[in-house]
């Protein structure tokens, strides 16, 4: 019996030793490339072929770097991580498949996920470009997201979280809500979003859809700056629907042009400054229900609104 116990102990030790190399492969920086293989360790000289394989070997808080301008397949992110293309041509996810998301994010409450330099193309069959359901912060920078049957970016947190979208194009997505959809749900959430130097155009419904209808208390604050939102022929450049009293939207130095509505709010409190509303087919702005649109008169300049007719009114706020 004693000998059997010794043999068993040796066998267990051998299993642990065999498992050690696989665990040791997990690293802070991994790589994917055209000639990669998902059985590799995802190192610089032995890259993986897909984001899905690389993420398994990347430590929380680590980074996946791309080596070649190709597609790397749909991926689900469940931890803090960055996927970075620093100028290697068109890199990302092409045609994730009918009804599938290109990137799904189900991360932890303090996890930061960063996506940079990616092209996501739904080829008119993929569902969402980026779908965020949980995580601490999502950063999207210098990306192009197009051709999805629902939203380009759908932000659906159920806990307090932050979204930034910088220097990104969201276009020709055909969902019924918008190219970018912000729809948090829960009680007492603090949700902040900043969109800067973005282009949102040609989406099937609204350009940016902000709703607090599924929130109870808390706050949903969105700032849109230095952006171009145009060509939503069947919706508004920015839309705030009913039951969104928690939503506060600030629009600064932004063009809302050639949509059906430039800006449309049925609830919430919004601010606009130094922006252009022009060429929209139905109304430049439409403010109804409990919606409020404040117009800042400050150093950034007044707004340029050429469209008529408009619904509701602007409430002027003078610089203090």
C-alpha positions as CSV (number, residue, x, y, z in Angstrom):
1,X,0.0,0.0,0.0
2,X,2.8,2.3,0.8
3,X,4.4,1.7,-2.6
4,X,1.1,2.4,-4.4
5,X,0.9,5.7,-2.5
6,X,4.4,6.7,-3.6
7,X,3.6,5.8,-7.2
8,X,0.4,7.8,-7.1
9,X,2.3,10.8,-5.8
10,X,4.8,10.5,-8.6
11,X,2.0,10.3,-11.1
12,X,0.4,13.4,-9.8
13,X,3.7,15.3,-9.9
14,X,4.3,14.3,-13.5
15,X,0.8,15.6,-14.5
16,X,1.5,18.9,-12.8
17,X,4.9,19.1,-14.5
18,X,3.3,18.4,-17.9
19,X,0.7,21.1,-17.3
20,X,3.3,23.7,-16.3
21,X,4.5,24.6,-19.8
22,X,0.9,25.4,-21.0
23,X,0.4,27.6,-18.0
24,X,3.7,29.3,-18.5
25,X,2.8,30.3,-22.0
26,X,0.3,32.9,-20.7
27,X,2.0,36.2,-21.2
28,X,1.4,40.0,-21.1
29,X,1.7,40.5,-24.8
30,X,0.6,38.0,-27.5
31,X,0.6,38.2,-31.3
32,X,-1.6,37.2,-34.2
33,X,-0.6,37.0,-37.9
34,X,-1.5,35.8,-41.3
35,X,0.8,32.8,-41.1
36,X,0.0,32.1,-37.5
37,X,-1.4,28.9,-36.1
38,X,-3.7,28.6,-33.1
39,X,-1.6,25.8,-31.7
40,X,1.3,28.2,-31.3
41,X,2.2,30.0,-28.1
42,X,1.2,33.4,-29.7
43,X,4.7,34.8,-29.3
44,X,6.2,37.3,-31.7
45,X,7.9,34.6,-33.8
46,X,5.1,32.0,-33.4
47,X,1.9,34.0,-33.6
48,X,-1.6,32.6,-33.4
49,X,-4.1,33.0,-36.2
50,X,-7.1,34.2,-34.4
51,X,-8.1,36.6,-31.6
52,X,-10.0,33.8,-29.9
53,X,-6.8,31.7,-29.5
54,X,-4.6,34.6,-28.5
55,X,-6.9,35.8,-25.8
56,X,-6.6,32.5,-24.0
57,X,-2.9,33.0,-23.7
58,X,-3.0,36.7,-22.7
59,X,-2.8,37.7,-19.1
60,X,-5.6,40.0,-17.7
61,X,-4.5,43.5,-18.5
62,X,-2.3,42.4,-21.3
63,X,-2.3,43.1,-25.1
64,X,-2.9,41.3,-28.4
65,X,-0.9,42.9,-31.2
66,X,-1.6,42.3,-34.9
67,X,1.2,41.6,-37.4
68,X,-0.6,41.5,-40.7
69,X,-3.5,43.2,-42.4
70,X,-6.1,40.3,-42.4
71,X,-9.2,39.2,-40.5
72,X,-8.8,37.4,-37.2
73,X,-12.2,36.0,-36.5
74,X,-14.9,36.9,-34.0
75,X,-14.0,37.0,-30.3
76,X,-15.6,37.1,-26.9
77,X,-13.7,39.1,-24.3
78,X,-14.2,38.2,-20.6
79,X,-11.2,40.0,-19.0
80,X,-9.2,43.3,-19.1
81,X,-7.4,43.3,-22.4
82,X,-6.3,45.4,-25.3
83,X,-6.4,44.5,-29.0
84,X,-4.1,46.8,-30.9
85,X,-3.3,47.5,-34.5
86,X,-0.7,50.3,-34.7
87,X,-0.8,51.0,-38.4
88,X,-0.5,47.5,-40.1
89,X,-3.2,48.2,-42.7
90,X,-6.8,47.0,-42.5
91,X,-6.9,44.6,-39.6
92,X,-9.9,43.2,-37.7
93,X,-12.9,41.0,-38.2
94,X,-14.5,40.5,-41.6
95,X,-17.9,38.7,-41.9
96,X,-18.3,37.2,-38.4
97,X,-21.2,35.1,-39.7
98,X,-25.0,35.5,-39.9
99,X,-26.4,36.7,-36.6
100,X,-23.0,36.8,-34.9
101,X,-21.3,39.7,-33.2
102,X,-17.7,40.6,-34.2
103,X,-16.7,41.4,-30.6
104,X,-18.7,40.5,-27.5
105,X,-17.5,41.9,-24.2
106,X,-18.6,40.2,-21.0
107,X,-15.9,41.4,-18.6
108,X,-15.5,42.0,-14.9
109,X,-16.8,45.2,-13.2
110,X,-13.4,46.9,-13.0
111,X,-11.9,45.5,-16.3
112,X,-10.7,47.9,-19.0
113,X,-11.0,46.8,-22.6
114,X,-9.3,48.8,-25.4
115,X,-9.8,48.2,-29.1
116,X,-7.6,50.3,-31.4
117,X,-7.1,50.4,-35.2
118,X,-9.6,47.6,-36.0
119,X,-11.9,47.3,-39.0
120,X,-15.1,45.4,-38.3
121,X,-17.2,44.5,-41.3
122,X,-20.5,42.7,-40.9
123,X,-21.0,42.2,-44.6
124,X,-24.7,42.8,-44.0
125,X,-25.1,39.6,-42.1
126,X,-23.2,40.0,-38.8
127,X,-25.4,41.2,-35.9
128,X,-23.4,43.8,-33.8
129,X,-19.9,45.1,-34.4
130,X,-19.2,45.5,-30.7
131,X,-21.6,44.4,-28.1
132,X,-20.8,45.4,-24.5
133,X,-22.8,43.8,-21.7
134,X,-20.4,44.1,-18.7
135,X,-17.1,45.6,-17.8
136,X,-15.6,48.7,-16.2
137,X,-14.4,50.7,-19.2
138,X,-14.6,50.2,-23.0
139,X,-12.2,52.3,-25.1
140,X,-12.7,52.3,-28.9
141,X,-10.1,54.3,-30.9
142,X,-9.4,54.7,-34.6
143,X,-11.7,51.9,-35.7
144,X,-14.1,51.5,-38.6
145,X,-17.3,49.6,-38.0
146,X,-19.8,49.0,-40.9
147,X,-22.3,46.7,-42.5
148,X,-23.9,45.1,-39.4
149,X,-27.6,44.2,-39.3
150,X,-28.0,45.7,-35.9
151,X,-25.7,48.3,-34.3
152,X,-22.1,49.1,-35.0
153,X,-21.5,49.6,-31.2
154,X,-24.1,48.5,-28.6
155,X,-23.3,49.6,-25.0
156,X,-25.6,47.7,-22.6
157,X,-24.0,47.8,-19.1
158,X,-25.9,46.6,-16.1
159,X,-23.4,48.2,-13.7
160,X,-21.6,51.6,-13.5
161,X,-19.2,51.9,-16.4
162,X,-17.5,54.2,-18.9
163,X,-17.4,54.3,-22.7
164,X,-15.0,56.3,-25.0
165,X,-15.2,56.3,-28.8
166,X,-12.5,58.4,-30.4
167,X,-11.6,59.0,-34.1
168,X,-13.9,56.2,-35.2
169,X,-16.2,55.6,-38.2
170,X,-19.6,53.9,-37.6
171,X,-21.5,53.6,-40.9
172,X,-24.1,51.7,-42.9
173,X,-25.4,49.6,-40.0
174,X,-29.1,48.7,-40.5
175,X,-30.5,48.1,-37.0
176,X,-33.8,49.7,-35.9
177,X,-32.2,51.8,-33.1
178,X,-29.0,53.3,-34.3
179,X,-25.4,53.0,-35.4
180,X,-24.3,53.6,-31.8
181,X,-26.7,52.5,-29.1
182,X,-26.3,53.4,-25.4
183,X,-28.9,51.5,-23.3
184,X,-27.8,50.8,-19.7
185,X,-30.1,48.9,-17.3
186,X,-30.2,48.8,-13.5
187,X,-30.7,50.8,-10.4
188,X,-28.5,53.7,-9.3
189,X,-25.9,53.3,-12.1
190,X,-23.4,55.9,-13.1
191,X,-22.7,55.6,-16.8
192,X,-20.5,58.1,-18.7
193,X,-19.7,58.2,-22.4
194,X,-17.4,60.4,-24.4
195,X,-17.5,60.5,-28.2
196,X,-14.8,62.6,-29.9
197,X,-13.8,63.2,-33.5
198,X,-16.1,60.4,-34.7
199,X,-18.0,60.0,-38.0
200,X,-21.4,58.4,-37.8
201,X,-23.2,58.2,-41.2
202,X,-25.6,56.2,-43.4
203,X,-27.0,54.1,-40.6
204,X,-30.5,52.6,-41.2
205,X,-32.1,54.4,-38.2
206,X,-30.5,56.9,-35.9
207,X,-26.8,57.8,-35.7
208,X,-26.5,57.8,-31.9
209,X,-29.4,56.5,-29.8
210,X,-29.2,57.3,-26.1
211,X,-31.8,55.8,-23.7
212,X,-32.2,55.7,-20.0
213,X,-35.6,53.9,-20.2
214,X,-34.2,50.8,-18.5
215,X,-32.5,52.7,-15.7
216,X,-33.9,53.5,-12.3
217,X,-32.2,56.5,-10.7
218,X,-28.5,57.1,-11.3
219,X,-27.2,59.0,-14.3
220,X,-26.4,58.5,-18.0
221,X,-24.1,61.3,-19.2
222,X,-23.0,61.5,-22.8
223,X,-20.6,64.1,-24.4
224,X,-20.3,64.3,-28.2
225,X,-17.6,66.6,-29.5
226,X,-15.9,67.5,-32.8
227,X,-17.9,64.9,-34.7
228,X,-19.8,64.5,-37.9
229,X,-23.2,62.8,-37.8
230,X,-24.9,62.8,-41.1
231,X,-26.9,60.8,-43.6
232,X,-29.3,58.9,-41.3
233,X,-32.2,59.2,-43.8
234,X,-34.7,57.4,-41.6
235,X,-33.8,58.7,-38.2
236,X,-32.1,61.4,-36.2
237,X,-28.4,62.3,-35.9
238,X,-28.9,62.0,-32.1
239,X,-32.1,60.5,-30.6
240,X,-33.2,60.4,-27.0
241,X,-36.5,58.5,-26.7
242,X,-39.2,58.7,-23.9
243,X,-38.6,57.6,-20.3
244,X,-35.0,58.8,-20.4
245,X,-35.0,61.3,-17.6
246,X,-31.6,60.0,-16.4
247,X,-30.0,61.0,-19.7
248,X,-27.9,64.2,-20.1
249,X,-26.4,64.7,-23.6
250,X,-23.9,67.5,-24.4
251,X,-23.1,68.2,-28.1
252,X,-20.1,70.4,-28.8
253,X,-18.7,71.6,-32.1
254,X,-20.5,68.8,-34.0
255,X,-22.3,68.7,-37.4
256,X,-25.8,67.2,-37.5
257,X,-26.5,67.2,-41.2
258,X,-28.6,65.5,-43.9
259,X,-30.5,63.2,-41.5
260,X,-34.2,63.0,-41.2
261,X,-33.9,64.9,-37.9
262,X,-30.7,66.6,-36.8
263,X,-31.5,66.2,-33.1
264,X,-34.6,64.6,-31.5
265,X,-35.5,64.3,-27.8
266,X,-38.7,63.2,-26.1
267,X,-37.1,63.3,-22.7
268,X,-33.8,64.0,-20.9
269,X,-31.8,67.2,-20.7
270,X,-29.4,68.2,-23.5
271,X,-27.0,71.0,-24.3
272,X,-25.6,72.1,-27.6
273,X,-22.8,74.6,-28.4
274,X,-20.9,75.7,-31.4
275,X,-22.6,73.1,-33.6
276,X,-24.3,73.0,-37.0
277,X,-27.7,71.6,-37.8
278,X,-28.4,71.8,-41.5
279,X,-30.0,69.9,-44.4
280,X,-32.1,67.6,-42.3
281,X,-35.3,66.5,-44.2
282,X,-38.0,66.8,-41.5
283,X,-36.7,68.9,-38.6
284,X,-33.4,70.4,-37.6
285,X,-34.3,69.8,-34.0
286,X,-37.4,68.3,-32.5
287,X,-37.9,68.6,-28.7
288,X,-41.1,67.3,-27.2
289,X,-42.5,65.6,-24.1
290,X,-40.2,66.3,-21.2
291,X,-37.2,66.8,-23.4
292,X,-35.1,70.0,-22.9
293,X,-32.5,71.4,-25.3
294,X,-30.3,74.1,-23.9
295,X,-28.2,76.3,-26.2
296,X,-24.9,77.6,-24.8
297,X,-23.8,81.1,-25.9
298,X,-20.1,81.0,-25.0
299,X,-16.5,81.3,-26.3
300,X,-17.1,78.3,-28.6
301,X,-19.7,80.3,-30.5
302,X,-23.3,80.0,-31.2
303,X,-25.0,77.2,-33.1
304,X,-25.7,77.4,-36.8
305,X,-29.2,76.1,-37.5
306,X,-30.5,76.6,-41.1
307,X,-33.3,74.0,-41.0
308,X,-37.0,74.9,-40.7
309,X,-39.4,74.0,-39.4
310,X,-38.2,72.9,-35.9
311,X,-40.3,71.5,-33.1
312,X,-40.0,72.9,-29.6
313,X,-37.5,75.5,-28.7
314,X,-33.9,76.1,-27.6
315,X,-33.4,77.4,-24.1
316,X,-30.5,79.9,-24.2
317,X,-27.8,79.7,-21.5
318,X,-25.4,82.7,-21.4
319,X,-21.7,82.1,-20.5
320,X,-21.2,82.9,-16.8
